[in-house]
Amino acid sequence: MNAPRQLPAEVDVVVIGAGHNGLAATAVLAKRGLRVACVEKNNYLGGMAGTREILTGCRNDVGASLLFPLAKGLEEELEFRKYGVEFIDLPIMASNLNSKESPAAVFYSNPLRMGLYVLRHFGLGAMIGFARLMAFCSYPASLMDRFTPRSMPRTLDELLAAAPDEKHRDKIRLAFEGSAMDLVDRFLPDKKKHRTLRALVAFAAVQSTYKGPYTPGSALCLVYTFAQNSNGGLMRRVKGGMGAMSEALCRSITDRGGIVELKAPVRRVLLEDGRATGVELKDGRVIRARAVLSNLDKPATLFGLVGREHLDAATIARVESIEQRGAFMHLLLKLKRLPTYGPPFEHLNADPRTRFNNTLVPDPELQQASFEACRRGELPEHPAIGMQIPTVMDPTLAPPGFHIATTYGFFFPCEAPKEERGRLRDEMAERILDRLSEYLPDLRDCIVEQAVFSSDHFATMQGATNGDFTHGLIHPEQMIGGRLLVPHSAHATPIPGLYLCGASCHPGPGVTFLPGYGAAHEVADVLAQEPLAAPLRGAA
């Protein structure tokens, strides 16, 4: 990175937050020749898609850890490879375990090998059922435009009205109003033969919601998860961790004269005649701008940095209605060796790559029970767990001979009284390790250092309301057109000159860079039509 430049008093655009979307927006604006500065409260880049040292000598992902296919042309436009990003293909994408009575579901990137594996272990019915499930999801998923750059989402009513016939309207209604288990029971009905697959599909439907797999509305997250990217491809790792992509964007920005300043928290958005005209930092510095972009979520931006007194009643009610919860636990482990599977899965030890990405998913009924316990403020008896050991594919992340693991557990009782959450956090961490040790019996002996986070930590570290990494859970009323604040704009707020560029925008969460990319193009187009000097004038 070039030597840091001093923040100017005036720019065309100031971006609040150097998460991956904020940096994508800054990079696109800098590439278009605009004067742009990005300010970040933390001392590292990437936000919840960042990588930094938490465990001694390691590069730990703090949040997102896998990269799904990017929209067509986006990787090239953001110049990731030019600025040093290396992608790692994953021959084995995941190993999914449900119980010792049912086979593992190992997901291979090779489609022929994958098909033969499913056929051998789960039968022809499972192969056909999974294919039919994906086919069902394709139509409603296409309407969500998850991987379409600069798309303008419609409302559910508009989608229903535009559907070609009643059959398609029924698909839309089921996708938006049904439960994940409505789909699982239809396409993978055999509770014995399809047990691991049923549990895995149910888990895919609840990771970005505050719902159980039997809860109405959970089908939408499943459809969102299974949305296909027209650009094709499979999920990958990024060498050096997910934060390497944000670090590359920062190099691109500085090369084009833009500025990224860390440890520069924003106190407030400046307003003049009801319009955003810049930001004031907590150290008293002021940056005036023709437009302000916020990578924070809607409540953090509009209530925290603007203030309710500047908002109309309808906007306040709209933002207050957004459901944001983080019912997860996050554990980081430093390991002195690679743990091994115990019986009956010891055959998986023959290929270390089977330990790269592991999920332990209980039956759907137990997942629903865990969610109901979470709502009561209780710990789940059977937490659903995802654990990656990324050093299997990228040994640069830890000192020689060591490994790191990144683990998530659901459902943490995030609405329990605050004074109880510390105890609950530590108890759930032990419960997660106990559960993992049933399948990796030497795991505890491998651990030399660990860090435990709940959603409360993400709220503090990243400024995410209630620690919600989705910036608005994948619930039917909060997706597509429900994510907009201003009609006919994917990023504008009711405050002129203030835009959102993070996951709170359409198309929503995930490391797609599309919210930041879309916001940058929308703002650049607006500024191209405005007088160059507006509105850099006057006092706050």
C-alpha positions in Angstrom: 0.0 0.0 0.0 1.2 3.5 -0.7 2.0 5.9 2.1 -1.2 7.2 3.7 -2.5 10.5 2.4 -4.0 13.2 4.6 -7.8 13.3 4.5 -8.9 16.3 2.4 -11.5 18.7 3.7 -13.7 18.2 0.5 -14.3 15.2 -1.7 -16.9 14.2 -4.2 -17.9 11.1 -2.1 -17.2 10.0 1.4 -17.8 6.3 2.3 -18.5 5.3 5.8 -17.0 1.9 6.6 -14.3 -0.2 4.9 -16.2 -3.4 4.8 -15.9 -5.3 1.5 -18.9 -3.4 0.1 -17.7 0.0 1.2 -14.3 -0.7 -0.4 -16.0 -2.0 -3.6 -18.0 1.3 -3.8 -14.9 3.3 -3.1 -12.9 1.4 -5.8 -15.5 1.9 -8.5 -15.9 5.6 -7.7 -12.1 6.1 -7.8 -11.9 4.2 -11.1 -14.5 6.6 -12.5 -12.3 9.5 -11.6 -14.2 10.9 -8.6 -12.5 12.2 -5.5 -13.4 9.7 -2.9 -12.4 8.9 0.7 -13.4 5.9 2.8 -13.2 6.1 6.6 -13.2 3.1 8.9 -13.5 3.0 12.7 -11.4 -0.2 13.1 -7.7 -0.7 12.4 -8.3 -3.3 9.8 -10.1 -3.7 6.5 -13.0 -5.9 5.4 -15.4 -5.7 8.3 -17.2 -9.0 8.6 -15.3 -10.2 5.6 -12.0 -9.2 7.1 -8.9 -11.2 8.1 -6.6 -10.3 11.0 -4.5 -11.8 13.7 -6.6 -12.9 16.7 -4.8 -16.1 17.6 -1.1 -15.8 17.9 0.7 -15.8 14.6 -2.4 -16.6 12.6 -4.6 -14.9 10.0 -8.2 -15.4 11.2 -11.3 -14.7 9.2 -13.7 -12.6 11.2 -17.0 -13.5 9.7 -17.2 -14.7 6.1 -14.8 -17.4 5.1 -15.9 -18.8 1.7 -16.3 -17.0 -1.6 -19.2 -18.0 -3.8 -19.1 -17.2 -7.5 -19.0 -13.5 -8.4 -21.3 -12.0 -10.9 -20.1 -12.0 -14.5 -17.4 -9.4 -15.1 -17.2 -8.3 -11.5 -14.0 -10.0 -10.7 -12.3 -8.4 -13.7 -13.8 -4.9 -13.1 -12.7 -4.9 -9.5 -9.2 -6.1 -10.6 -8.7 -8.6 -7.9 -6.0 -10.6 -9.6 -4.2 -7.5 -10.8 -3.9 -6.4 -7.1 -2.7 -9.8 -5.9 -5.7 -11.9 -5.0 -5.2 -15.6 -5.4 -8.1 -18.0 -5.5 -8.0 -21.6 -4.2 -10.2 -24.2 -5.9 -11.8 -26.7 -3.6 -12.0 -30.3 -4.9 -13.9 -31.2 -1.8 -16.2 -28.4 -0.8 -17.8 -29.9 2.3 -18.2 -33.0 4.5 -21.6 -33.0 6.1 -22.4 -35.3 9.1 -25.8 -35.9 10.7 -25.4 -38.9 13.0 -23.3 -42.0 13.3 -26.2 -44.0 11.9 -26.4 -42.2 8.6 -23.6 -41.7 6.0 -21.6 -38.5 5.5 -22.6 -36.3 2.6 -19.3 -35.4 1.0 -19.7 -32.6 -1.7 -17.2 -32.9 -4.5 -16.6 -30.2 -7.1 -16.4 -32.8 -9.8 -20.1 -33.3 -10.8 -19.6 -36.9 -12.0 -17.9 -37.8 -8.7 -20.6 -36.0 -6.8 -23.4 -37.7 -8.6 -21.9 -41.2 -8.1 -21.3 -40.5 -4.5 -25.0 -39.5 -3.9 -26.2 -42.5 -5.9 -24.0 -44.9 -3.9 -24.8 -43.6 -0.4 -28.3 -42.1 -0.7 -29.8 -43.8 -3.7 -31.4 -42.8 -7.0 -34.3 -41.2 -5.3 -32.1 -38.8 -3.5 -30.2 -37.8 -6.7 -33.5 -37.2 -8.5 -35.0 -35.4 -5.6 -32.1 -33.1 -5.1 -32.2 -32.2 -8.8 -35.9 -31.5 -8.6 -35.4 -29.3 -5.6 -32.8 -27.3 -7.5 -35.1 -27.0 -10.5 -38.0 -25.9 -8.3 -35.8 -23.2 -6.7 -34.5 -21.9 -10.0 -37.7 -19.9 -10.9 -38.3 -18.0 -7.6 -34.5 -17.6 -7.2 -34.2 -15.9 -10.6 -36.8 -13.3 -9.5 -34.6 -12.3 -6.6 -31.7 -11.3 -8.9 -29.1 -12.3 -6.3 -26.3 -12.2 -8.7 -27.5 -9.5 -11.2 -25.4 -6.3 -11.0 -27.4 -3.1 -10.5 -30.8 -4.9 -10.6 -33.9 -3.1 -9.3 -36.0 -5.5 -7.2 -39.7 -5.7 -7.4 -42.2 -6.3 -4.5 -43.8 -9.7 -3.9 -47.1 -8.3 -5.2 -45.4 -7.2 -8.4 -43.8 -10.6 -8.8 -47.1 -12.4 -8.4 -48.8 -10.0 -10.9 -46.1 -10.6 -13.5 -46.1 -14.4 -13.1 -47.1 -16.1 -16.4 -49.7 -18.4 -14.8 -51.1 -19.8 -11.6 -48.5 -22.6 -11.5 -45.7 -20.1 -11.3 -47.6 -18.0 -8.8 -47.9 -21.0 -6.6 -44.1 -21.5 -6.8 -43.6 -17.9 -5.7 -46.0 -18.2 -2.8 -44.4 -21.4 -1.6 -41.0 -19.8 -1.8 -42.0 -16.7 0.1 -44.6 -18.0 2.5 -43.8 -21.7 3.0 -41.3 -23.4 5.3 -38.1 -25.1 4.3 -39.6 -28.4 5.3 -42.4 -28.0 2.9 -39.7 -28.3 0.2 -37.6 -30.9 2.0 -40.6 -33.2 2.5 -41.6 -32.8 -1.1 -38.3 -33.6 -2.7 -36.4 -35.6 -0.1 -39.2 -37.5 1.7 -37.4 -40.6 2.9 -36.5 -39.8 6.5 -34.2 -42.8 6.8 -32.4 -42.9 3.4 -32.3 -39.1 3.0 -31.5 -38.3 6.6 -28.2 -36.4 6.2 -29.4 -34.6 3.1 -32.7 -33.5 4.8 -30.8 -32.1 7.7 -28.3 -30.3 5.5 -31.0 -28.7 3.4 -32.9 -27.6 6.5 -29.7 -26.1 7.9 -29.1 -24.1 4.6 -32.5 -22.5 5.3 -31.9 -21.1 8.7 -28.3 -19.7 8.9 -29.4 -16.2 7.8 -32.8 -16.1 9.5 -34.4 -16.1 12.9 -36.5 -19.1 12.1 -36.5 -22.8 12.4 -36.8 -25.1 9.3 -40.5 -25.7 10.1 -41.2 -22.0 10.6 -43.3 -20.3 7.8 -41.1 -18.1 5.7 -37.9 -20.2 6.0 -38.2 -21.5 2.5 -37.1 -18.2 1.1 -33.6 -18.5 2.7 -33.3 -21.9 1.1 -34.2 -20.5 -2.3 -31.8 -17.6 -1.8 -29.0 -20.1 -0.8 -29.6 -22.2 -3.9 -29.8 -19.3 -6.3 -27.7 -20.0 -9.4 -25.1 -17.6 -10.7 -25.3 -17.2 -14.5 -21.5 -16.8 -14.3 -21.2 -20.4 -13.1 -18.4 -21.6 -10.9 -18.1 -23.1 -7.4 -17.3 -21.7 -4.0 -13.6 -21.0 -3.4 -11.2 -19.9 -0.7 -9.1 -16.8 -1.0 -5.4 -17.3 -0.3 -4.5 -15.4 2.9 -8.1 -15.2 4.0 -11.2 -13.3 2.9 -9.6 -10.0 4.0 -7.1 -10.3 1.1 -9.8 -9.1 -1.2 -10.4 -6.0 0.8 -6.7 -5.4 1.0 -6.5 -5.6 -2.8 -9.3 -3.1 -3.2 -7.5 -0.7 -0.9 -4.4 -0.9 -3.1 -6.6 -0.3 -6.2 -8.1 2.8 -4.5 -4.9 4.4 -3.4 -3.4 3.8 -6.9 -6.2 5.9 -8.3 -5.8 8.7 -5.8 -8.6 7.6 -3.4 -8.1 7.5 0.3 -8.8 4.8 2.9 -8.2 5.9 6.5 -8.4 3.4 9.4 -9.1 4.3 13.0 -11.3 7.2 11.9 -14.8 6.6 13.4 -17.6 8.8 12.3 -19.6 10.8 14.9 -22.4 12.0 12.6 -23.5 12.7 9.0 -23.5 16.4 8.3 -26.8 17.9 7.2 -27.6 21.2 5.5 -31.2 22.0 4.6 -32.1 18.4 5.1 -29.4 17.1 2.7 -26.3 15.1 3.6 -23.2 17.2 2.9 -20.4 15.2 4.5 -19.3 13.6 7.8 -17.8 14.7 11.1 -15.3 12.3 12.6 -15.1 11.7 16.4 -11.8 13.5 16.5 -13.5 16.6 15.2 -12.3 16.5 11.6 -14.9 17.3 9.0 -15.0 16.0 5.4 -17.5 17.7 3.1 -18.9 15.7 0.1 -21.4 15.9 -2.7 -22.6 12.5 -1.6 -22.3 10.2 1.5 -22.3 6.4 1.3 -22.8 4.3 4.4 -21.7 0.7 4.5 -23.5 0.3 7.9 -27.0 -1.1 8.2 -30.2 1.0 8.2 -30.6 1.6 12.0 -26.9 2.2 12.5 -26.9 4.8 9.7 -30.2 6.5 10.1 -30.6 6.4 13.9 -27.0 6.3 14.9 -25.4 8.8 12.4 -28.3 10.9 11.2 -30.7 11.0 14.2 -34.4 10.3 14.5 -35.1 14.0 14.7 -34.2 14.3 11.0 -36.5 11.5 9.9 -40.2 11.4 9.1 -42.5 9.1 11.1 -42.9 6.6 8.2 -39.1 6.2 7.9 -38.7 5.7 11.6 -41.4 3.1 11.7 -40.0 1.3 8.6 -36.5 1.1 10.1 -37.8 0.1 13.5 -39.6 -2.8 11.9 -36.5 -4.4 10.5 -35.7 -7.7 12.1 -32.0 -8.0 12.9 -30.7 -10.7 15.2 -27.5 -12.8 15.4 -28.4 -16.2 16.9 -24.9 -17.6 16.4 -21.6 -18.3 18.2 -18.2 -17.9 16.6 -15.2 -19.9 17.8 -11.7 -19.5 16.5 -9.2 -22.3 17.4 -5.5 -22.7 17.0 -4.6 -26.3 16.6 -1.2 -28.1 17.1 -2.2 -30.7 14.5 -5.1 -31.7 12.3 -7.8 -33.5 14.2 -9.0 -36.9 13.0 -12.4 -38.5 12.5 -13.4 -41.3 14.8 -15.5 -44.3 14.0 -17.6 -44.8 11.9 -16.1 -42.0 9.8 -12.4 -42.8 10.1 -12.3 -43.6 6.4 -12.5 -39.9 5.7 -9.1 -39.3 7.2 -7.5 -40.8 4.1 -8.0 -37.4 2.4 -7.2 -34.4 4.6 -9.4 -32.2 2.4 -12.5 -33.8 3.9 -11.6 -31.8 7.1 -11.6 -28.5 5.3 -15.3 -27.7 5.7 -17.4 -29.7 8.1 -21.0 -29.4 9.1 -22.6 -31.3 12.0 -26.3 -30.9 11.3 -28.9 -32.6 13.5 -32.3 -33.7 12.2 -34.7 -30.9 11.2 -36.9 -31.6 14.2 -33.9 -31.0 16.5 -33.0 -27.8 14.6 -36.5 -26.6 15.1 -36.3 -27.5 18.8 -33.0 -25.6 19.1 -34.6 -22.5 17.6 -37.6 -22.7 20.0 -35.1 -23.0 22.9 -33.2 -20.0 21.6 -36.5 -18.0 21.6 -37.0 -18.9 25.2 -33.5 -17.7 26.1 -32.1 -21.2 26.5 -29.1 -23.0 25.0 -29.8 -25.6 22.3 -29.3 -29.2 23.2 -28.3 -30.1 19.7 -26.6 -27.1 18.1 -26.1 -27.1 14.4 -22.4 -26.5 13.7 -20.2 -25.5 10.8 -16.5 -25.7 11.1 -13.7 -24.9 8.6 -10.0 -25.8 8.9 -8.8 -23.5 6.1 -5.2 -24.4 6.7 -5.9 -27.7 5.0 -6.0 -25.7 1.8 -4.0 -22.7 2.7 -1.1 -23.4 5.2 0.0 -19.7 5.1 -2.8 -18.8 7.6 -0.9 -20.4 10.6 2.7 -20.9 11.8 4.4 -24.0 10.3 2.9 -27.2 11.8 -0.2 -25.5 13.1 -3.8 -25.3 11.9 -6.7 -22.9 12.5 -10.4 -23.6 12.7 -13.3 -21.3 12.3 -16.5 -22.5 13.9 -20.1 -21.3 13.9 -22.8 -22.7 16.1 -26.6 -22.1 16.0 -28.9 -21.1 17.8 -27.4 -18.9 20.5 -30.1 -17.3 22.7 -29.3 -13.8 21.5 -32.4 -12.3 23.2 -31.5 -13.6 26.7 -30.9 -10.8 29.3 -27.6 -9.2 28.7 -26.3 -10.1 32.1 -26.7 -13.8 31.3 -25.2 -13.8 27.8 -21.5 -14.1 28.9 -22.3 -17.3 30.8 -24.4 -18.6 28.0 -21.7 -17.9 25.5 -19.1 -19.8 27.4 -21.5 -22.7 28.0 -22.4 -22.9 24.4 -18.8 -22.9 23.3 -18.2 -26.0 25.5 -21.4 -27.5 24.1 -20.1 -26.9 20.5 -16.7 -28.5 21.3 -18.4 -31.5 23.0 -20.6 -32.0 19.9 -17.6 -31.7 17.5 -15.6 -34.1 19.7 -18.2 -36.8 19.1 -16.9 -37.0 15.5 -13.4 -35.6 16.0 -12.5 -37.2 19.3 -9.0 -35.8 19.5 -10.1 -32.2 18.8 -9.8 -30.9 22.4 -6.2 -32.3 22.7 -5.3 -30.4 19.5 -6.4 -26.9 20.8 -3.7 -24.7 22.0 -5.5 -21.3 21.9 -9.1 -20.2 21.3 -11.3 -17.1 21.1 -15.1 -17.1 21.5 -17.4 -14.5 20.1 -21.2 -14.0 20.2 -23.3 -11.7 18.1 -22.8 -9.1 20.8 -19.1 -8.9 19.9 -20.0 -8.4 16.2 -22.3 -5.6 17.2 -19.5 -3.9 19.1 -16.6 -4.6 16.6 -18.5 -4.0 13.4 -21.3 -1.7 14.4 -23.9 -4.3 13.1 -27.2 -3.9 14.8 -27.7 -6.8 17.2 -24.6 -8.4 15.6 -26.6 -9.3 12.5 -24.2 -9.9 9.6 -27.1 -9.9 7.1 -28.0 -6.3 7.9 -31.6 -7.4 7.8 -32.4 -11.2 8.0 -33.5 -13.1 5.0 -37.2 -13.0 5.8 -39.8 -12.6 3.0 -40.8 -9.1 4.0 -37.2 -7.9 4.2 -36.0 -9.1 0.8 -36.3 -7.8 -2.9 -38.4 -4.7 -2.8 -38.7 -4.9 1.0 -35.1 -3.9 1.2 -35.6 -0.5 -0.4 -36.2 2.8 1.5 -36.9 5.0 -1.5 -39.0 3.8 -4.5 -37.0 3.2 -7.7 -33.7 3.3 -6.0 -31.7 0.4 -4.6 -29.5 2.6 -2.4 -31.0 6.0 -1.7 -32.4 7.0 1.7 -35.0 9.6 2.5 -32.1 12.0 3.3 -31.0 13.5 -0.1 -27.4 12.9 -0.7 -27.2 9.9 1.7 -27.0 6.4 0.2 -26.5 2.9 1.6 -23.9 0.6 0.0 -23.8 -2.4 2.4 -25.7 -5.7 2.8 -28.8 -3.8 3.9 -29.3 -3.0 0.3 -30.6 -5.3 -2.5 -29.5 -8.1 -3.2 -28.6 -8.6 0.4 -25.9 -10.5 2.3 -23.0 -12.6 1.1 -19.6 -11.6 -0.2 -20.9 -10.6 -3.7 -19.7 -7.0 -3.6 -22.9 -6.2 -5.5 -24.4 -3.7 -3.0 -21.2 -1.6 -3.0 -20.8 -1.9 -6.7 -24.4 -0.9 -7.4 -24.3 2.0 -5.0 -21.2 3.4 -6.6 -22.7 3.3 -10.1 -26.0 4.8 -8.9 -24.2 7.7 -7.1 -21.7 8.3 -9.9 -24.6 8.6 -12.4 -26.4 11.1 -10.1 -23.4 13.2 -9.6 -22.7 13.3 -13.3 -25.9 15.2 -13.7 -25.3 17.7 -10.8 -23.4 21.0 -10.7 -19.8 20.2 -9.8 -19.8 22.5 -6.8 -23.0 21.4 -5.1 -23.5 21.0 -2.2 -20.1 21.9 -0.8 -21.0 25.0 1.1 -22.1 26.4 4.4 -22.0 25.0 7.9 -23.3 21.7 9.3 
